[in-house]
């Protein structure tokens, strides 16, 4: 009997950073040395601004109009971020790249992961030349009942030629790509089955502090509170609800990062060969810079 086909490994598409005020958050990430896209509005009441990197991006997201949410699938996205912001700002959602939303949904259901109604939307985006271009995305959500402070989905970008711009991917700090996203959990290995099926990565590396899934386009790290303190300098409660606490970005030169942060008055520390901006300076998520190999 033949074995069922393995799911494709899904690389990181983007990280959603939920914020109370988008204009303030844009100023914060500008001080970190990132170039940001102009503010854009979703048809269901959220607004965003992006940090485009090579193959992935950071999405600063705020809720501007709660009344604009009218459909159940919109509520999954908007409602979750509203509830998240009741407690904190920070990295609320992990999106992996998708080539086939229907296949993702069927794959999640086949492996017992929760599934939601298909969610497709369109919006416009302003290019560096000022022109508005049509964009469209299909999102496929799932979640883990034990991870109440994070949501997960795959994202299919239907019009990438209208989305990506080399101008927006040029940053004062030299940032080139998302290297990793880190979730704090008391027992990281407890969640390996969910992430095994969500990411499609069936091999993981585990040590006393961290379980790592290499997605071929960024890594997903599940890290103990002791590890989070050691790698990022963040004090995490001993028995935390699992939640995303940090992200890591590759740069060609840490000297360049140090210069930008110092010039802009941003506090940072040096940990394990990385420059780390604490969560309090980056809208609730620690941002670590490491030199690309």
Backbone torsions as a table, in degrees:
resi	resn	phi	psi	omega
1	UNK	NA	131.6	-178.8
2	UNK	-76.4	147.7	178.0
3	UNK	-79.1	149.5	177.1
4	UNK	-63.3	146.6	-179.6
5	UNK	-63.8	140.7	177.5
6	UNK	-75.1	149.2	176.5
7	UNK	-69.4	150.7	174.6
8	UNK	-68.3	147.9	174.9
9	UNK	-72.4	129.5	-175.9
10	UNK	-103.1	114.4	178.8
11	UNK	-74.8	165.7	176.9
12	UNK	-65.6	128.1	173.8
13	UNK	-94.4	-54.9	176.4
14	UNK	-161.3	165.8	179.6
15	UNK	-118.8	127.3	-179.7
16	UNK	-92.8	121.6	177.6
17	UNK	-110.4	106.5	-177.1
18	UNK	-79.0	131.4	-176.2
19	UNK	-135.2	155.9	179.5
20	UNK	-76.5	-38.6	-175.3
21	UNK	-134.4	116.6	-173.1
22	UNK	-67.2	-40.7	-178.8
23	UNK	-60.9	-42.6	177.6
24	UNK	-64.0	-43.4	-179.1
25	UNK	-64.5	-38.9	176.9
26	UNK	-60.1	-41.4	178.8
27	UNK	-64.8	-38.3	178.6
28	UNK	-61.7	-49.0	-176.7
29	UNK	-74.6	-24.4	170.8
30	UNK	-64.2	-40.9	178.0
31	UNK	-65.4	-27.9	176.2
32	UNK	-75.3	-8.0	177.3
33	UNK	98.6	15.4	179.3
34	UNK	-95.4	145.5	168.5
35	UNK	-86.3	135.1	-177.8
36	UNK	-117.5	144.3	174.7
37	UNK	-73.6	159.6	177.0
38	UNK	-61.3	156.7	176.9
39	UNK	-59.3	137.3	177.4
40	UNK	-131.2	153.1	-176.6
41	UNK	-116.2	133.6	172.9
42	UNK	-84.7	153.7	-179.6
43	UNK	-68.6	-9.8	-177.3
44	UNK	-109.7	18.7	166.1
45	UNK	101.7	0.0	175.0
46	UNK	-100.6	156.9	177.3
47	UNK	-126.7	150.3	-178.0
48	UNK	-144.3	168.4	171.1
49	UNK	-148.8	139.9	-168.4
50	UNK	-115.5	151.2	166.5
51	UNK	-109.6	102.0	-179.3
52	UNK	-80.5	132.0	176.4
53	UNK	-125.1	-175.6	-178.3
54	UNK	-75.7	99.9	176.6
55	UNK	90.2	-8.6	-179.7
56	UNK	-155.5	174.6	-178.9
57	UNK	-154.9	161.8	171.8
58	UNK	-100.7	136.4	179.5
59	UNK	-116.6	109.1	170.0
60	UNK	-79.6	123.6	-170.9
61	UNK	-132.7	131.8	175.2
62	UNK	-129.2	155.6	175.8
63	UNK	-94.8	117.2	-176.5
64	UNK	-101.4	-30.9	-174.7
65	UNK	-145.1	94.8	-177.3
66	UNK	-62.3	-30.7	-176.4
67	UNK	-72.1	-14.0	-177.2
68	UNK	-75.4	-14.6	179.8
69	UNK	-77.4	118.3	-174.6
70	UNK	-125.6	-14.2	-174.3
71	UNK	-117.6	149.7	-179.7
72	UNK	-57.2	-38.9	-178.9
73	UNK	-68.2	-29.3	175.2
74	UNK	-69.9	-35.4	-179.3
75	UNK	-63.3	-33.0	177.3
76	UNK	-57.8	-43.9	-177.9
77	UNK	-78.4	-55.3	-174.8
78	UNK	-70.3	-46.8	-177.6
79	UNK	-61.1	-40.9	-180.0
80	UNK	-62.6	-46.1	-178.4
81	UNK	-66.9	-34.9	175.1
82	UNK	-61.8	-45.9	179.5
83	UNK	-64.7	-39.3	178.4
84	UNK	-60.1	-43.8	-177.3
85	UNK	-71.2	-14.7	173.0
86	UNK	-63.6	-26.8	-176.6
87	UNK	-105.2	-33.3	-172.5
88	UNK	-171.0	165.1	160.4
89	UNK	-91.3	158.8	175.4
90	UNK	151.9	-169.1	-175.4
91	UNK	-82.4	104.5	-170.5
92	UNK	-96.1	-27.4	-172.4
93	UNK	-142.1	143.8	173.7
94	UNK	-112.4	124.2	177.5
95	UNK	-113.0	128.9	175.1
96	UNK	-104.3	154.9	-174.9
97	UNK	-75.4	140.9	-178.5
98	UNK	-127.6	139.4	170.8
99	UNK	-103.1	-15.3	-174.5
100	UNK	-152.4	91.6	-177.2
101	UNK	-58.3	-40.0	-179.6
102	UNK	-63.8	-39.5	178.2
103	UNK	-66.4	-37.8	177.0
104	UNK	-60.6	-47.4	-177.2
105	UNK	-62.4	-43.2	178.5
106	UNK	-65.2	-37.9	179.7
107	UNK	-65.8	-44.4	178.2
108	UNK	-60.8	-46.0	-178.8
109	UNK	-63.0	-41.0	-179.0
110	UNK	-60.2	-32.1	-177.6
111	UNK	-100.1	12.7	173.2
112	UNK	82.1	12.9	176.3
113	UNK	-84.0	143.4	178.1
114	UNK	-60.0	145.6	176.5
115	UNK	-128.5	156.7	-178.0
116	UNK	-127.1	170.8	179.5
117	UNK	-59.9	144.0	176.0
118	UNK	-54.6	142.5	-174.9
119	UNK	-132.1	106.2	176.8
120	UNK	-122.5	139.0	177.1
121	UNK	-147.0	162.5	177.1
122	UNK	-124.3	150.8	172.8
123	UNK	-154.3	174.6	174.2
124	UNK	-105.6	154.3	175.4
125	UNK	-132.2	142.0	-178.1
126	UNK	-95.8	123.4	178.1
127	UNK	-78.7	172.1	179.0
128	UNK	-59.5	-23.6	178.9
129	UNK	-84.3	0.8	179.6
130	UNK	89.1	-9.8	-178.7
131	UNK	-76.7	142.6	176.0
132	UNK	-87.8	134.2	-179.8
133	UNK	-126.5	147.2	-179.0
134	UNK	-78.1	134.4	177.5
135	UNK	-126.7	153.9	178.0
136	UNK	-149.9	142.2	-176.6
137	UNK	-140.3	145.4	172.1
138	UNK	-119.6	124.8	-177.0
139	UNK	-111.5	139.0	179.2
140	UNK	-124.9	106.7	-171.6
141	UNK	-90.8	151.1	166.3
142	UNK	-150.3	174.6	176.6
143	UNK	-161.5	171.4	176.3
144	UNK	-121.0	125.8	-174.4
145	UNK	-61.4	-24.7	-179.4
146	UNK	-85.8	-7.9	178.1
147	UNK	-112.1	84.7	-172.2
148	UNK	-82.2	-16.8	-175.9
149	UNK	-103.4	23.3	175.7
150	UNK	-154.4	147.6	177.3
151	UNK	-123.9	156.8	-172.4
152	UNK	-135.4	140.9	176.2
153	UNK	-158.6	162.7	169.0
154	UNK	-102.8	152.9	-175.6
155	UNK	-130.6	123.1	174.9
156	UNK	-106.2	114.7	178.5
157	UNK	-87.1	110.5	-173.3
158	UNK	-80.7	-19.6	-177.0
159	UNK	-134.6	63.4	-176.0
160	UNK	-61.8	-27.8	-179.8
161	UNK	-65.2	-22.3	177.2
162	UNK	-95.2	-7.3	-172.7
163	UNK	-98.3	-53.5	-171.3
164	UNK	-80.5	144.1	177.3
165	UNK	-145.6	128.0	176.5
166	UNK	-57.5	-30.8	179.4
167	UNK	-62.9	-43.2	-179.3
168	UNK	-75.0	-15.0	-179.7
169	UNK	-96.0	9.2	177.9
170	UNK	-104.7	117.9	-171.2
171	UNK	-123.3	144.3	179.8
172	UNK	-60.9	-31.6	179.4
173	UNK	-83.9	-3.7	179.0
174	UNK	82.2	7.5	-175.4
175	UNK	-54.3	135.6	-177.0
176	UNK	-118.7	-37.1	-176.5
177	UNK	-160.0	161.8	172.1
178	UNK	-79.0	120.0	177.7
179	UNK	-87.7	-37.2	-176.1
180	UNK	-164.9	157.2	169.2
181	UNK	-126.6	140.8	-170.9
182	UNK	-122.7	128.2	174.7
183	UNK	-109.4	133.3	174.9
184	UNK	-86.1	135.6	177.3
185	UNK	-154.1	142.3	-179.0
186	UNK	-61.2	-45.8	179.7
187	UNK	-123.6	87.1	-174.3
188	UNK	-53.6	-35.9	-176.2
189	UNK	-68.2	-16.3	-178.6
190	UNK	-63.6	-19.3	-173.0
191	UNK	-111.1	12.4	-173.0
192	UNK	-65.7	-32.6	-177.0
193	UNK	-67.2	-43.7	178.3
194	UNK	-59.4	-47.9	-177.1
195	UNK	-73.0	-26.0	173.7
196	UNK	-56.8	-45.8	-178.0
197	UNK	-84.1	-34.4	-179.9
198	UNK	-67.1	-44.0	-176.1
199	UNK	-85.0	-24.3	-173.1
200	UNK	79.0	-0.4	178.2
201	UNK	-90.2	113.3	-174.2
202	UNK	-97.1	5.1	173.6
203	UNK	-119.4	136.8	178.1
204	UNK	-138.7	156.5	176.5
205	UNK	-109.4	133.8	-175.3
206	UNK	-132.7	137.5	170.1
207	UNK	-137.5	-167.0	-173.6
208	UNK	-67.9	-18.8	-175.6
209	UNK	-112.7	-28.3	-166.5
210	UNK	-142.6	141.9	166.0
211	UNK	-110.8	126.2	-173.5
212	UNK	-122.2	131.2	172.4
213	UNK	-110.3	116.6	177.0
214	UNK	-88.7	113.8	-173.7
215	UNK	-96.4	5.9	179.3
216	UNK	77.4	-15.4	174.2
217	UNK	-144.3	67.8	-175.1
218	UNK	99.8	154.5	179.9
219	UNK	-112.2	148.9	172.1
220	UNK	-107.3	121.3	-178.7
221	UNK	-114.3	129.6	170.4
222	UNK	-106.3	117.7	-166.3
223	UNK	-129.0	141.1	177.5
224	UNK	-70.8	160.3	176.5
225	UNK	-55.6	-36.5	177.8
226	UNK	-63.5	-41.2	178.4
227	UNK	-65.8	-41.1	-179.7
228	UNK	-62.0	-40.4	177.9
229	UNK	-65.6	-41.6	-177.4
230	UNK	-71.2	-39.7	-175.9
231	UNK	-86.8	-30.1	-173.5
232	UNK	-125.4	-6.3	179.6
233	UNK	72.4	16.2	-177.5
234	UNK	-99.3	128.8	177.6
235	UNK	-82.3	116.3	-179.9
236	UNK	-113.1	138.2	178.1
237	UNK	-55.5	150.9	-172.6
238	UNK	-61.7	-34.8	-178.9
239	UNK	-122.1	71.0	-173.1
240	UNK	-77.6	151.2	162.5
241	UNK	-68.2	132.9	-178.5
242	UNK	-57.0	129.9	178.2
243	UNK	-159.3	156.3	177.8
244	UNK	-74.1	135.0	-175.4
245	UNK	-126.9	-15.9	-173.3
246	UNK	-157.0	158.4	171.1
247	UNK	-139.2	156.5	-178.5
248	UNK	-126.0	133.8	-176.7
249	UNK	-121.2	137.3	178.1
250	UNK	-85.3	138.6	177.0
251	UNK	-137.2	157.3	178.5
252	UNK	-77.0	-24.1	-174.2
253	UNK	-149.6	121.7	174.8
254	UNK	-71.6	-27.4	176.4
255	UNK	-59.9	-40.2	178.7
256	UNK	-63.8	-41.3	177.8
257	UNK	-63.7	-47.0	179.4
258	UNK	-57.4	-41.9	-178.5
259	UNK	-64.0	-44.1	-179.3
260	UNK	-65.1	-47.1	-177.8
261	UNK	-64.6	-41.9	179.7
262	UNK	-64.3	-43.6	-179.9
263	UNK	-62.2	-33.8	-176.9
264	UNK	-94.2	4.9	176.4
265	UNK	70.5	30.6	-179.0
266	UNK	-95.2	126.9	177.5
267	UNK	-69.5	141.2	175.8
268	UNK	-153.2	165.8	176.9
269	UNK	-130.3	166.9	177.6
270	UNK	-113.3	116.4	-177.7
271	UNK	-135.8	120.4	173.5
272	UNK	53.4	42.6	177.6
273	UNK	77.1	15.0	179.1
274	UNK	-123.7	153.4	170.6
275	UNK	-97.6	123.5	-172.7
276	UNK	-121.2	122.4	172.7
277	UNK	-92.8	123.4	-176.3
278	UNK	-67.6	159.9	-177.3
279	UNK	-57.4	-35.0	-178.0
280	UNK	-65.4	-18.3	-179.8
281	UNK	-100.1	-0.5	-172.6
282	UNK	-140.4	39.6	175.0
283	UNK	61.7	41.4	171.0
284	UNK	89.0	4.1	177.8
285	UNK	-133.3	129.8	176.6
286	UNK	-69.5	134.9	179.9
287	UNK	-115.9	115.2	179.8
288	UNK	-106.6	137.3	177.1
289	UNK	-110.7	133.8	176.9
290	UNK	-135.6	147.9	-178.4
291	UNK	-72.0	130.7	-179.6
292	UNK	-66.5	142.0	179.5
293	UNK	-79.5	NA	NA
